């Protein structure tokens, strides 16, 4: 059913899929914002859901624009201006500020424009964010700070060379897109259902999560509205929720729907391999692993294979660890 709807939806005109929703546990509201114009968007959620970060980039000359969005528990009391001063003081103490920041207000946000002596781009390793190699040139940055209850929202746009007037226009249009959503209202859209299902999924309430994942999948199969990152998470988490409740036929159906739309996305193939392993189907397990681990030249968005679990150590494939056919297939793939 999902596949049939997905085929029909492919012929429809695509709507704006740039809206992202960020939230923290225990809150009855979420932050929505549009990241239209940015590429390579990655969302990182801490294991306990207590911190959400989004990294995005936009190619342009003379250098790329880099966007960083973070929603996190407040470290100090006070409003947006206090949050801004706290952040700038931390940069100053770390000797990362080059010159004096220019500060201003925009609607309910505090804004700071500054230059850093060295720039660190965070990368995710598991649930930990660590700085990557610093950029060789100063980073020109404009940041916005918002406080809601005991939560901080930080939005930062930076460039390795300089921020042009059109870059700042893009930044303020992004700020204009920020809205607070009441998440206690009944779910109506695929984004609403995905969000509610995801909160339940993170609490391991899989049956309740599926009550929202199912309508979200049905709505997306008819007409894609979610951004790519959220849609991939929906497919992955719904498939896993079905697997956790023993409905492997539905797990397969959802993964096949995902692959019909996104055929080279590595985790979907890997998830299918896990499902086949649970069914003791060695041949299809190997076939799906071959597709998951296949090299695809030129796909810059492809997951780094080093981030995937080693099938020989993954508990999902424990029954095949000593099977020669399985071990030989993995050896041939390396």
N, C-alpha and C positions, 0 to 999 in steps of 0.2 A: 504493500500500500504506500509506504513512504517513497519507494523508488518511482512508482507511477506518478505521484504528486510532484516529486522532484523534477521529473522529465517535463511535466507541464509547466512548472514554475520557471524552467530555464528559458522559455520563450517570452516571458514577461519582462517588462522594463524594470531594471534594477532600481530600487529606492536607495536613499542615503543609508549606508551601513557604517557610518563613522562614529556613531554614538557609543560611548563606553560608560559603564556604571561601576562605581567604586563604593564599597560600604565596609563597615566594621561590625563585628558581632555585638549583639545587644542593642543596636541602634534601630529605630523605626524610620530611618531616613537613609537615603543614599545620594551620592553625587553623580549626576549625568554630565558628560561633556562630549563635544564633537572634536574628533581628531582628523577631520577632512584635510587632505593635502599632505599628510604624513605617511611614510612607508615604514616597513619593517617594525611594526608595532608589537611589542612584547609585554605581557602582563605577568608580574610575579607576585604571588600571594604567600605570606609566611605560613608555616605549618599550622599555626593556631588561628589563622585568619586575621590576626591582630594588626597586620600592616599590608597595604596594597601599594604596589609600585608599577608604573607604566613607563617604558622607554620607547621612544619613537625617533625616527630620523626623516629628513627630507633632503634629497639630493639637489644641489644647486652650486653654482660657481660664485665666489672663488672657493668655497668650502661648504660642507653640509651643515644643515641646522639640526640640532639635537634637542629633543624635548624630554623632560623628566617630570613626572607627576607622582606625588606621594600622598597617601591618606594614612594617618597614623595617630595614635594617642598623643595628646599634648604632653610635653615635658615640663612646661611651666604654666602658670596662670596668666590671664590677661587676654587682650584682644589681638587683632591682626597686626597692629603696629608693634606690640610686645613680641609677638612671634617673629616678626621681621628682624627686630633688633637682636633677639636671641640667636637667630640664624647668622646674621652678619657678624656678631661677636665671636661666634665659633669659627667662622672663616678667618677673622682677624687674628685670633689666638693661634690658629694653625699657620699663620703667615701666608695665606692664600689670596688675600685681597691686594690688589694693585691700585692704590689711590683711594679716594673717598667715594662711596656709593652715592648715587642720586636717588632720593626717595620721594615718593608721591602717593596719592590715593587714587583708586579707581573703583567707583561704586563702594562696595563694602570690603574691598580688598586693599591691602597695603602692597605697594610695588617698589622694587629696588632695582636699579640698573648699575651694574658694576663690572669690573674686570678682574679676573683671577690670574695670579702669577703662574699657576699650574692647574691643569684640569684633570680630574679623575672621573672616568666613566664607570659607573658601577656595573658589575656583572654578577649574575646569580650562580652560586654554587650550592645546589641543594636549596636549603632554606636560608642561606647566609648570603648577604650582599658584601662583596669585597671590591676594592678599587682595582681597576685594570691599570695598564701602563699609562702614565701621565702623557698628555699631549705635549708636544715640544713647544707649541706657541701658546700665548695667553688666550684665555677663553672669554669672550665678551658675552655677558649674561644679563638677562632681564627676568626677574622672578616676581611672582605674586603670592601673597600669603592670606589665607582665610581661616578663621576660627569659628567652629560651630560646636557649642557645648564644650566638651573636653577633647575635641578632635581637631587636628591640624590638617589643612590641605595646602600643599606646596606645589606650585606650577612654575617650572623654570625652562626658559628657552635660551640656548647658547649656540655660539658659532666660533670656530677656531680663528677666523680672520676678522670679521666685523659684522655687526648687525645693521642691516640696511633699513631704510624707512619702511619698505614693504614687509620686512621681517617683523618689525614692531606692529605693523597693521595686522599681520597674521596672528601675532600674540594676543592682541586685544580682541580680535574676533573670536579667538579661542576662549578668552575670559568671558565674552558675551554669551558663549554657548553654555557656560556652567549653570546648572540648575539643581535645586534640592528636590528630591522626589520622596513623597510619602509612601513608604513601603508597606504600610498597614492596609492600604486600599486593596480591593479584590484585583487579582491579576487579570489583565485584559489583553496584553500584547505578548509576543514571544519573549521579549526582553523581561517583562514582569514575571512570566512563568519561569524563565531560566534563572533569574535572580533568586526567586523564592525556592526553587528546587535546589539551587547550589548551596544555599544556607543549610538546608536539611541534609544534603549530601555530605557536607563537611562535618555534620554531627553524626554521621553514619546512620541516619534515619532513611534508609534506602527506599522503602515502600512509600513513605510520604513524599520523598523527593520525586519519585516517578509520577506521582499525581500531578506534578507541575512539568516535569520533563516531557511527558507524553503530549500534552497540548502544545508545548513549545516546539517539539519536533514536527507535529502536524501542521502548525502554522508556518514554520520555516520551509517545509516541503512544498507548501502551496505557493509561498512567496517569501524569498529571502529578505530579512530585515536586519538580522544581527550582523555585527562586524565579524570579520574572519576569525579573530581570536576567540570571541564569545561563542561563535558557531562551532568551532572545533572543540571547545571545552564542553559545550552541550552534548555533542555526539559522543565524546570520550566518557563523560561522567554518566550519561544515560546508559551507555553500553555497560559500564562497570556496575552501575546500580542493578541492572538486569542480571548481570553475572553474580552479584552478591546475593541475589534472591533466587538463584538457581534456574533462571529462565534463559538458557543459552541460545534458544531459537530467536528470542528477541534481541539478545546481544548481537548475534550474527546479522539480523535484519538492520539494526541501527548502524553497525559498522559498514555494511554494504551500501546503505544509503549515503553515508559519509564518503565512501570511496567512489561512488558514482559521481559525486560533485567534486571531490578533491582526491583524484586517483593516485597521486604521488606522495601524499602525506604519510610519512613514515610511521607515526604512532598508531594510525588506524590499522595498518598491516600488522604491526607488532601486537596490537590488541586482539586481532583475529587469531594470530598464532597462539596466544595465550588461551583463547577460548577453545581452539581445536585441541590443545594439550589437555585441557580439563575434560574433554570428551574422549581422550585417549586415541585421537586421530593423528598418527605420526606423519603420514604423507601430507595432509593439508597443513599441519604445523610447520613442516619444512618449507612447503610452497609459500606460505605467508611470510615466513622469516626471510626467504630469498627476496621477496618483494620489498620487505622492510629494510633490508641491509643492502639492497642494490644501489650502486653508484649512479647518481643522476647529475651529469655535468651541467653546469649553468643554472641550477636551481639555488639561488642565493638564500632563499628562505628555509631551505631544508634543515631539519634538526641535525645537529652535530651527532654523528653516530657514537662518539665517546660519551654522550649524555644518556644513551640508552642502557638499560641493564644488560649485563652479560648473560645471555641465555643459559650458559652453564651454571650460573650462580642464581638465576632467577627461580624462586620457589615454584613458579607456575610450570616450569619445565622439569621439575625434580624427577618425575617418573621416567624421563628419557635420558637422564644424565649418563647412564651406563650403557645405553643402546648405541651400538657401533654406527648404525646408519645415521643417527642424529648427530653424533660427534663428528663423523666424516663430513656431513653436510655443512656444519658450522665451520669446520676447518677449511673447506673449499671456499667459503664465503669471506674469509679473512684475507 
